[in-house]
Amino acid sequence: MEIFLFGIFFINAGATVDFELNTYQNQPTDKQSGIGLGFGLGGKYDFKNTTVLINPFILEHAVIPFDKVEYQERIIELGIKFGMGYNF
């Protein structure tokens, strides 16, 4: 979901569904299969036929894990998405 503010800024949020397929006997972290949540703030600028965007985000995996563990470890991603597009 994206909500635009003041024409060029936006807030985005949503859920992800993760399936961890390759697991190992001595895996150092708990399985991350489950439902995760993400949130970001960004800016999108259109100039003639070109669009440029930047979107810092945070994403937490296994907020609702498929395999219940007493003290679930979760991976948290922090990142920045860059994008550029051309409108035909």
N, C-alpha and C positions, 0 to 999 in steps of 0.2 A: 504494500500500500504506500502511495506517495501523496503527500499533501504539499502543495506549492504555496509559498509565502512571498509576497512582494514581487511576483513575476519571475525571479531568477533563483530564489532559495527554496529548498524543499527539505522535508523530513520524511524518512522512509523507515518502515518497520515491517516485520513479518516473521513467520514461522518457517522452520526448515525440518525436513524429515531425513534423518541420517541412518544409513545401514552400513555397519562396519563388517566387511566380508572376510578380510584376512586378519585372523587373530592368532596369537601364539600362546603356548603354555606358560611362558615366563614373561608375559607382556607387562611392562612397567606401569601401565595405566589401566583403569577400568574401561570396559567397552563403551564407546561413545554412540552406539545405536540408540536412537530415540528422537524426541522432538526438541528442537532448539529454538532459540529466539534471537532475532537480530534487530539492530537499531542504527540509524545513521542520519547525519545532517549533511547537506551538500548544496552545491550551486550548479546551475545549468544556464549557459549563455548561448543564445542563437544570434549568429551574425551572417546575414544573407542566407546562403544555403548550407552553412557550416554550424554544427552544434558542438560545444565543448562542455564537459562536465567533470566535476571533482566531488567525491563522496567518501569522507571518512566514516568508518563504521565499526561496530562491535558486534560480535556474534558468539553466543554461548551455546555449546553443544550439550545434548542430553539433559536438558532442564527437566524433561520427563523421560527417564530412561526406559527402554523396553525390558532390560534385565535389571531387576531391583538389586541394589547393593546397599549395605547399611550406611556407609559413608562414601557416596558416589563422587568420584573425581570427575571434573568437567574441564574440557578444553575451552579456553576463551581466545577468540581471534580478534586482533585489532589490526586494522588495515586502512588503506586508502585506494579507492577505485578511481581511475582516470579513464575518460572516454572522449572520443572524437568521432563525429559522424558527418555525413554529407547527405543533405535532403535533395532528392531528385525532383 
